[in-house]
Amino acid sequence: MVLNGMLWLARSGAAWADIPERYGPHQTIYSRFFKWRDDGTLLRIFHALNADADYENLCIDSTSIKAHPQSAGAKKGL
């Protein structure tokens, strides 16, 4: 759950204190993040995940990307 909390934070850009309770106390996630960063644990986790990635089945094209309506010229405030 701690790693999921770290990933949620990275994706959301929220403050540490805004991490949802389902991931555990934000103080725990905060302290574990800096401990794992400093001792190389995070780097080992991400290298392992990257090595296990299935790049052949990864397909991103323009049909996978959704644009905000305003990017197509929609009026603001609708």
Residue frames as a rotation matrix with the C-alpha (Angstrom) as fourth column:
MET 1
0.562 0.827 0.000 0.00
0.827 -0.562 0.000 0.00
0.000 0.000 -1.000 0.00
VAL 2
0.297 -0.522 -0.800 2.88
0.264 -0.760 0.594 2.37
-0.918 -0.388 -0.087 0.67
LEU 3
-0.761 -0.595 0.258 4.18
0.375 -0.080 0.923 2.10
-0.529 0.800 0.284 -2.90
ASN 4
-0.166 0.794 0.585 0.66
0.950 -0.031 0.311 2.67
0.266 0.608 -0.749 -4.23
GLY 5
0.670 0.376 -0.640 0.46
0.605 -0.776 0.177 5.81
-0.431 -0.506 -0.747 -2.11
MET 6
-0.240 -0.845 -0.477 3.73
0.159 -0.519 0.840 7.03
-0.958 0.126 0.259 -3.58
LEU 7
-0.783 -0.023 0.621 2.51
0.613 0.139 0.778 6.36
-0.104 0.990 -0.095 -7.11
TRP 8
0.304 0.948 0.088 -0.81
0.949 -0.310 0.055 8.10
0.079 0.066 -0.995 -6.39
LEU 9
0.467 -0.192 -0.863 1.06
0.344 -0.860 0.377 11.14
-0.815 -0.473 -0.336 -5.14
ALA 10
-0.621 -0.783 -0.045 3.36
0.211 -0.223 0.952 11.25
-0.755 0.581 0.304 -8.18
ARG 11
-0.587 0.460 0.666 0.43
0.794 0.166 0.585 10.98
0.158 0.872 -0.463 -10.56
SER 12
0.427 0.897 -0.116 -1.85
0.899 -0.406 0.165 13.44
0.101 -0.174 -0.980 -8.80
GLY 13
-0.334 -0.627 0.704 0.71
0.435 -0.765 -0.475 16.11
0.836 0.148 0.528 -7.91
ALA 14
0.705 0.684 0.189 -1.09
0.092 -0.352 0.931 16.55
0.703 -0.639 -0.311 -4.58
ALA 15
0.005 -0.644 0.765 0.50
-0.861 -0.392 -0.324 17.42
0.509 -0.657 -0.557 -1.26
TRP 16
-0.801 -0.402 -0.443 1.68
-0.141 0.846 -0.514 14.64
0.582 -0.349 -0.735 1.06
ALA 17
-0.859 0.470 0.202 -1.14
-0.234 -0.009 -0.972 15.35
-0.455 -0.883 0.117 3.52
ASP 18
-0.054 0.894 -0.444 -3.73
-0.944 -0.192 -0.270 14.81
-0.327 0.405 0.854 0.77
ILE 19
-0.791 -0.236 -0.564 -2.86
-0.435 0.865 0.248 11.15
0.430 0.442 -0.788 0.18
PRO 20
0.245 0.966 -0.083 -6.07
-0.637 0.225 0.737 9.11
0.731 -0.127 0.670 0.64
GLU 21
0.128 -0.121 0.984 -6.34
-0.963 0.222 0.152 7.18
-0.237 -0.968 -0.088 3.90
ARG 22
0.950 0.306 0.059 -6.59
-0.281 0.924 -0.259 3.86
-0.134 0.230 0.964 2.02
TYR 23
0.510 -0.837 -0.201 -2.81
0.014 0.241 -0.970 4.08
0.860 0.492 0.134 1.44
GLY 24
0.208 -0.406 -0.890 -2.01
0.947 0.313 0.078 4.53
0.247 -0.859 0.449 5.11
PRO 25
0.653 0.021 -0.757 -0.80
0.445 -0.819 0.361 7.51
-0.613 -0.573 -0.544 7.10
HIS 26
0.923 -0.285 0.258 0.83
0.099 -0.472 -0.876 10.15
0.371 0.835 -0.407 4.90
GLN 27
0.544 -0.763 0.349 3.68
-0.818 -0.390 0.423 10.44
-0.187 -0.515 -0.836 7.41
THR 28
0.311 -0.387 0.868 4.54
-0.016 0.911 0.412 6.77
-0.950 -0.142 0.278 6.83
ILE 29
0.743 0.017 0.669 4.49
0.649 0.229 -0.726 7.15
-0.166 0.973 0.160 3.06
TYR 30
0.889 -0.414 0.194 6.58
-0.343 -0.885 -0.315 10.33
0.302 0.214 -0.929 3.31
SER 31
0.358 -0.801 0.479 9.26
-0.780 0.025 0.625 8.78
-0.513 -0.598 -0.616 5.51
ARG 32
0.333 -0.199 0.922 9.36
0.278 0.955 0.106 5.52
-0.901 0.221 0.373 3.54
PHE 33
0.946 0.032 0.322 9.67
0.320 -0.237 -0.917 7.42
0.047 0.971 -0.235 0.24
PHE 34
0.668 -0.726 0.162 12.75
-0.692 -0.686 -0.224 9.31
0.274 0.037 -0.961 1.39
LYS 35
0.205 -0.580 0.788 14.28
-0.551 0.597 0.583 6.22
-0.809 -0.554 -0.198 3.02
TRP 36
0.496 0.058 0.867 13.74
0.486 0.808 -0.332 4.14
-0.720 0.586 0.373 -0.15
ARG 37
0.974 -0.186 0.132 15.00
0.002 -0.571 -0.821 6.97
0.228 0.800 -0.555 -2.34
ASP 38
0.501 -0.818 0.281 18.17
-0.865 -0.474 0.165 7.35
-0.002 -0.325 -0.946 -0.30
ASP 39
-0.041 -0.548 0.835 18.96
-0.511 0.730 0.454 3.62
-0.859 -0.408 -0.310 0.04
GLY 40
-0.751 -0.335 -0.569 18.24
-0.643 0.173 0.746 2.79
-0.151 0.926 -0.345 -3.62
THR 41
-0.612 0.572 0.547 15.12
0.264 0.799 -0.540 0.69
-0.746 -0.186 -0.640 -3.03
LEU 42
0.396 0.811 -0.431 12.94
-0.174 -0.395 -0.902 2.82
-0.901 0.433 -0.015 -5.32
LEU 43
-0.030 -0.503 -0.864 15.47
-0.970 -0.195 0.146 2.58
-0.242 0.842 -0.482 -8.12
ARG 44
-0.928 -0.310 0.205 15.59
-0.280 0.946 0.165 -1.22
-0.245 0.096 -0.965 -7.78
ILE 45
-0.207 0.936 0.285 11.77
0.266 0.334 -0.904 -1.41
-0.942 -0.112 -0.318 -7.81
PHE 46
0.518 0.449 -0.728 11.48
-0.483 -0.550 -0.682 0.69
-0.706 0.705 -0.068 -10.95
HIS 47
-0.427 -0.709 -0.561 14.26
-0.896 0.251 0.366 -1.23
-0.119 0.659 -0.743 -12.72
ALA 48
-0.860 0.156 0.486 12.50
0.072 0.980 -0.186 -4.51
-0.506 -0.125 -0.854 -11.90
LEU 49
0.173 0.984 -0.042 9.16
0.169 -0.072 -0.983 -3.19
-0.970 0.163 -0.179 -13.14
ASN 50
0.305 -0.132 -0.943 10.78
-0.822 -0.536 -0.191 -1.85
-0.480 0.834 -0.272 -16.31
ALA 51
-0.747 -0.655 -0.110 12.51
-0.635 0.655 0.410 -5.18
-0.196 0.377 -0.905 -17.00
ASP 52
-0.686 0.562 0.463 9.18
0.365 0.816 -0.449 -6.97
-0.630 -0.139 -0.764 -16.66
ALA 53
-0.078 0.695 -0.715 7.33
-0.494 -0.650 -0.578 -4.56
-0.866 0.308 0.394 -18.99
ASP 54
-0.093 0.179 0.979 5.71
0.699 0.713 -0.063 -6.03
-0.709 0.678 -0.191 -22.10
TYR 55
-0.436 -0.178 -0.882 6.68
-0.250 -0.917 0.309 -3.47
-0.864 0.356 0.355 -24.73
GLU 56
-0.988 0.053 0.146 5.38
0.156 0.368 0.917 -5.55
-0.005 0.928 -0.372 -27.66
ASN 57
-0.245 0.970 -0.009 1.80
0.935 0.238 0.264 -5.17
0.258 0.056 -0.964 -26.44
LEU 58
-0.154 0.125 -0.980 2.18
0.504 -0.843 -0.187 -1.48
-0.850 -0.523 0.067 -25.64
CYS 59
-0.466 0.084 0.881 0.42
0.850 -0.235 0.472 0.54
0.247 0.968 0.038 -28.30
ILE 60
-0.032 0.428 -0.903 -0.27
0.485 -0.784 -0.388 4.23
-0.874 -0.450 -0.183 -27.97
ASP 61
-0.687 -0.125 0.716 -1.66
0.707 -0.342 0.619 6.13
0.167 0.931 0.323 -30.90
SER 62
-0.911 0.299 0.285 -3.97
-0.292 -0.954 0.067 9.07
0.292 -0.022 0.956 -31.47
THR 63
-0.011 0.960 -0.278 -7.05
-0.175 0.272 0.946 6.92
0.984 0.059 0.165 -30.80
SER 64
0.012 -0.070 -0.997 -5.79
0.840 0.542 -0.028 6.32
0.543 -0.837 0.065 -27.25
ILE 65
-0.836 -0.437 -0.330 -5.41
0.546 -0.723 -0.424 9.98
-0.053 -0.535 0.843 -26.37
LYS 66
0.246 0.968 0.058 -8.40
0.952 -0.252 0.173 12.02
0.182 0.013 -0.983 -25.24
ALA 67
-0.760 -0.468 0.451 -8.27
0.429 -0.883 -0.192 15.77
0.488 0.048 0.872 -25.60
HIS 68
-0.546 0.555 -0.627 -10.15
0.472 -0.415 -0.778 18.26
-0.692 -0.721 -0.036 -23.43
PRO 69
0.321 0.776 0.543 -13.14
0.911 -0.096 -0.401 19.79
-0.259 0.624 -0.738 -25.29
GLN 70
0.774 -0.039 -0.633 -11.59
-0.017 -0.999 0.041 23.26
-0.633 -0.020 -0.773 -25.06
SER 71
-0.322 -0.946 0.034 -8.59
-0.037 0.049 0.998 22.01
-0.946 0.320 -0.051 -27.03
ALA 72
-0.522 0.224 0.823 -10.95
0.827 0.368 0.425 21.57
-0.207 0.903 -0.377 -30.00
GLY 73
-0.893 0.080 0.443 -12.28
0.118 -0.908 0.402 25.11
0.434 0.412 0.801 -29.76
ALA 74
0.018 0.930 -0.366 -15.29
0.830 0.190 0.524 24.55
0.557 -0.313 -0.769 -27.47
LYS 75
0.160 0.115 0.980 -16.51
-0.223 -0.963 0.149 27.62
0.962 -0.242 -0.129 -25.64
LYS 76
-0.837 -0.511 -0.199 -15.31
0.114 0.193 -0.975 27.95
0.536 -0.838 -0.103 -22.07
GLY 77
-0.799 0.480 0.361 -17.79
-0.554 -0.354 -0.754 27.50
-0.234 -0.802 0.549 -19.25
LEU 78
0.066 0.861 -0.505 -20.06
-0.899 0.270 0.343 24.99
0.432 0.432 0.792 -20.99
